[in-house]
C-alpha cells in the first residue's frame, strides 16, 4: 500500500501536512500511513479475512472503486511516538481526530460502520465514492481536475478547454467566500481577478466554487488573464 501523500489530491496533501504540524504542537506525533491505493492493492485488502488470513478491514472491492483511497482523497495515520502504531489506550486517535476535523477533514472515528479511527478524507464529495463515480466516471478523469503545476503550457490549455466545455463547475458543492479560505495554489489567481474587478462577489463574499477555482487557475496559467 502506498504511503506517498504526493499521489493524492492537492488539497488532501495540504491538509495532511497541516494535520501533522498542528498535532505536533499538542505533543501528538503523527505519521501518514496508507494513502492512494491501486485496484490491485484494494483487492488485496478486500481479500483479508475472506480468502486470506486476518480480520475483515474493508467492504470495498478494488474493481468497484468504492474506497476513497482509490480516488486519492483519503489517508490513514499511525502513531509515531514509540508507544505502538495503533495504541489508543489514552485516546490518542480521538485527539488527532479532533484536530483533523478542525482542519475540515472528515474523520473515520465518527463513523458507526465501520469505526475507522486512523482514517481521514476530504468532505467535498460526501462520505462515499458514489458522487465521485457519478461525476467523473473514473479516477483518471478526476485527476484531470487536480493541480497542474508540472504540466506544459500546451497540456494546460488542452485541459482548460475541456473543463470549460464540460462545464464541470456545475457539479461542485464547495464554496469559498473569503480569500483566506482559498487554497494556497489558487490565492494568487483569485487576488489577480479581484484586482481586475472580475470577482466582486455578493453579500456572502466571493461565492467561488471549488471546481471553478480549478478552472480559473488553469486558465491563469495558460495566460488567459494576462
VMD Tcl script that draws the C-alpha trace (Angstrom):
set ca {
  {0.00 0.00 0.00}
  {1.32 3.44 -0.87}
  {2.34 5.87 1.86}
  {3.21 8.61 -0.64}
  {0.83 11.51 0.07}
  {2.04 13.23 -3.12}
  {-0.04 10.70 -5.08}
  {-3.20 12.17 -3.54}
  {-5.37 15.19 -4.26}
  {-3.50 18.52 -3.74}
  {-5.98 19.73 -1.12}
  {-5.56 16.49 0.82}
  {-1.78 16.89 0.70}
  {-2.12 20.37 2.15}
  {-4.43 19.26 4.95}
  {-2.29 16.20 5.77}
  {0.74 18.45 6.22}
  {-1.21 20.81 8.47}
  {-2.56 17.88 10.49}
  {0.96 16.66 11.26}
  {2.08 20.19 12.16}
  {-0.88 21.04 14.38}
  {-0.76 17.68 16.16}
  {2.95 18.11 16.87}
  {2.16 21.37 18.68}
  {-0.05 19.33 21.01}
  {2.56 16.62 21.55}
  {0.84 14.20 19.18}
  {3.44 12.69 16.87}
  {1.61 11.67 13.71}
  {2.93 9.76 10.73}
  {0.98 9.49 7.49}
  {0.13 5.87 6.73}
  {-1.76 4.47 3.76}
  {-2.76 6.96 1.07}
  {-3.56 6.19 -2.56}
  {-4.50 2.57 -3.38}
  {-4.49 0.90 -6.80}
  {-7.16 -1.60 -7.82}
  {-4.77 -4.47 -7.05}
  {-3.92 -3.05 -3.61}
  {-7.59 -2.57 -2.75}
  {-8.40 -6.12 -3.88}
  {-5.56 -7.42 -1.72}
  {-7.01 -5.61 1.29}
  {-10.52 -6.86 0.47}
  {-9.25 -10.45 0.43}
  {-8.08 -10.15 4.04}
  {-10.46 -12.03 6.31}
  {-12.15 -13.60 3.31}
  {-9.79 -15.62 1.12}
  {-6.67 -14.67 3.09}
  {-5.81 -14.73 6.82}
  {-6.67 -11.78 9.03}
  {-9.68 -9.70 10.00}
  {-12.04 -8.09 7.51}
  {-10.98 -4.44 7.22}
  {-12.91 -3.17 4.19}
  {-16.19 -3.72 2.37}
  {-14.86 -2.25 -0.90}
  {-13.55 -4.38 -3.76}
  {-10.89 -2.74 -5.91}
  {-12.93 -3.20 -9.08}
  {-15.81 -1.22 -7.58}
  {-13.71 1.91 -6.92}
  {-15.76 2.36 -3.75}
  {-12.82 3.19 -1.49}
  {-11.97 6.88 -1.14}
  {-8.30 5.82 -1.04}
  {-8.62 4.75 -4.68}
  {-9.68 8.29 -5.59}
  {-6.73 9.89 -3.81}
  {-8.90 11.78 -1.33}
  {-8.17 9.76 1.83}
  {-5.24 8.87 4.06}
  {-4.67 6.96 7.28}
  {-2.45 7.96 10.19}
  {-0.34 5.98 12.63}
  {1.12 6.86 15.99}
  {4.86 7.60 15.79}
  {5.95 8.21 19.38}
  {7.25 4.73 20.12}
  {4.14 3.64 22.03}
  {2.67 1.47 19.29}
  {1.39 2.48 15.86}
  {-2.26 1.82 16.74}
  {-2.16 2.17 20.54}
  {-5.27 4.10 21.55}
  {-5.30 3.36 25.29}
  {-5.00 7.09 26.05}
  {-7.47 8.25 23.38}
  {-4.68 9.28 21.02}
  {-6.67 8.80 17.83}
  {-9.59 10.79 19.22}
  {-7.27 13.72 19.92}
  {-5.86 13.55 16.40}
  {-9.39 13.22 15.02}
  {-10.39 16.44 16.77}
  {-7.50 18.30 15.13}
  {-8.35 16.86 11.72}
  {-11.99 17.93 11.97}
  {-10.93 21.47 12.82}
  {-8.95 21.45 9.58}
  {-12.11 20.50 7.68}
  {-11.38 16.79 7.24}
  {-13.90 14.01 7.73}
  {-12.74 11.59 10.43}
  {-13.49 7.87 10.26}
  {-13.73 7.73 14.05}
  {-17.15 9.38 13.77}
  {-18.49 6.55 11.63}
  {-20.56 3.72 13.05}
  {-19.97 1.01 10.45}
  {-17.09 0.63 10.43}
  {-15.46 2.88 13.03}
  {-12.13 3.78 11.40}
  {-10.13 5.98 13.78}
  {-6.92 6.19 11.70}
  {-8.85 7.37 8.60}
  {-9.26 10.94 7.27}
  {-10.70 12.16 3.98}
  {-11.86 15.26 2.13}
  {-15.52 16.18 2.61}
  {-16.04 17.66 -0.85}
  {-17.83 14.67 -2.35}
  {-19.57 13.11 0.65}
  {-18.56 10.14 2.79}
  {-18.59 7.56 0.00}
  {-17.34 7.38 -3.59}
  {-20.86 7.42 -5.08}
  {-20.74 11.08 -6.10}
  {-17.18 10.85 -7.45}
  {-18.16 7.94 -9.69}
  {-21.29 9.74 -10.87}
  {-19.49 12.99 -11.73}
  {-16.16 11.76 -13.13}
  {-16.75 8.14 -14.12}
  {-13.21 7.07 -13.34}
  {-10.15 8.13 -11.38}
  {-8.21 9.37 -14.41}
  {-10.93 11.86 -15.33}
  {-10.98 13.03 -11.73}
  {-7.22 13.55 -11.70}
  {-7.53 15.89 -14.66}
  {-9.14 18.43 -12.35}
  {-6.20 18.31 -9.93}
  {-3.23 20.65 -9.67}
  {-1.48 21.24 -13.00}
  {1.76 22.73 -11.71}
  {4.04 20.30 -13.56}
  {2.19 20.34 -16.87}
  {3.37 22.05 -20.04}
  {1.53 25.12 -21.31}
  {0.05 23.04 -24.15}
  {-1.30 20.44 -21.71}
  {-2.76 23.17 -19.52}
  {-4.57 24.77 -22.47}
  {-5.95 21.41 -23.59}
  {-7.36 20.63 -20.15}
  {-8.68 24.17 -19.71}
  {-10.65 23.88 -22.94}
  {-12.13 20.51 -21.99}
  {-13.04 21.64 -18.48}
  {-14.75 24.74 -19.83}
  {-16.65 22.76 -22.45}
  {-17.80 20.15 -19.96}
  {-18.97 22.85 -17.53}
  {-17.79 20.71 -14.64}
  {-18.14 23.59 -12.23}
  {-21.89 22.97 -12.04}
  {-21.21 19.82 -10.00}
  {-19.17 21.50 -7.28}
  {-20.74 21.96 -3.88}
  {-17.80 23.54 -2.08}
  {-17.69 27.34 -1.99}
  {-15.02 29.80 -0.86}
  {-16.34 33.13 0.39}
  {-13.14 34.57 1.87}
  {-9.68 34.83 0.33}
  {-8.33 33.18 3.49}
  {-10.37 30.05 2.70}
  {-8.86 29.65 -0.77}
  {-6.05 27.02 -1.01}
  {-2.54 28.44 -1.42}
  {-2.28 27.22 -5.02}
  {-5.26 29.39 -6.01}
  {-4.82 32.57 -3.97}
  {-2.63 34.46 -6.47}
  {-5.15 33.89 -9.27}
  {-8.10 34.96 -7.12}
  {-6.28 38.10 -5.95}
  {-5.43 38.92 -9.56}
  {-9.07 38.63 -10.64}
  {-10.24 40.66 -7.66}
  {-7.79 43.42 -8.59}
  {-9.04 43.27 -12.18}
  {-12.60 43.62 -10.96}
  {-13.65 40.20 -12.27}
  {-14.60 38.97 -8.81}
  {-16.85 41.26 -6.87}
  {-18.77 38.57 -5.04}
  {-22.07 39.09 -3.28}
  {-23.31 39.65 0.25}
  {-21.81 36.29 1.24}
  {-18.37 37.02 -0.18}
  {-16.56 35.60 -3.21}
  {-19.09 32.80 -3.80}
  {-16.35 30.88 -5.65}
  {-16.91 27.15 -6.17}
  {-14.04 24.68 -5.81}
  {-14.11 23.38 -9.38}
  {-14.49 26.86 -10.82}
  {-11.39 27.79 -8.83}
  {-9.57 24.96 -10.59}
  {-10.77 26.25 -13.94}
  {-9.60 29.82 -13.39}
  {-6.21 28.66 -12.10}
  {-5.77 26.54 -15.22}
  {-6.80 29.49 -17.38}
  {-4.47 31.81 -15.49}
  {-1.52 29.51 -16.07}
  {-2.46 29.39 -19.74}
  {-2.18 33.19 -19.85}
  {-5.89 33.86 -20.32}
  {-5.93 36.70 -17.77}
  {-2.62 38.38 -18.70}
}
mol new
graphics top color blue
foreach p $ca { graphics top sphere $p radius 0.5 }
foreach p [lrange $ca 0 end-1] q [lrange $ca 1 end] { graphics top cylinder $p $q radius 0.2 }
display resetview
